[in-house]
Amino acid sequence: MVQTAYATADDLAYRWRPLSPFEQTRAEVLLDDAANMLRGLVPGLDARIESGALSVGAAVAVSCAMVRRVMAAEDAPVTQQTDVWGPFSHSQSFGSPSGDMYATRQELRQLGAGRRIGMIDLIPNPGQQRR
């Protein structure tokens, strides 16, 4: 089975801004990368979408957010800048200086990753006898 991206360049443009022809091509490649990354981070993602347990819209939204961060970092990588002129200081902060693609915890939760099935109590109950 050939796996494809969850979102298209048009999906990204609707959520962000119009894309140039070059950006559309780049977005398609990055959206494919995002889908492959999500498949690795969220086991069974495709099966949950196919079964209807998860909306494909969630995967589209998360893929677009991931790619938007990468492409926005290319446009304006500086997220914070401080200038002080006496006695001369200058600093800059970069959002993603290497342009890494990532999914936030909230985005992974949106896809159902990290849900607990059970819980192990590591602190014994005071009334419980030890064996």
C-alpha positions, 0 to 999 in steps of 0.5 A: 500500500502506498502511503500518502500525505494527509494534507495538500498544499491547498489545505496548507494555503487555506490555513495559512496564506497563498503559496507561490508555485515553488512553495506549493511544490515544497509544501507537498514534499514537506506534507509527505514528510509530516505524514510519515513522521506522524505515522511513526509517532502515532502507531495505528494512525491510518487504521484509526482514520480508516475505521472512523475512530479518528477524523482525517481532518485532525491529521490534516490540521496537524500536518499543516501546522507542522509544515507551516512552522517549517516554512515560516521559519524560512521566511522569518526565523527570528522570533524575538529581538532585543536592542540596547544601545548603551552600553551596546547590546543585541540579542535574537531568538530563533523559533526553529533555527534548523527548520526542524519539523515537529509535532507539539504535545497538544497536536499528538493528543489531538491524534490520540497519542499518549492516551493511557490504557491503565495505571501502575501504582508505584506507591504501596497503599498503607493498608496493603500487606507486603508479600 
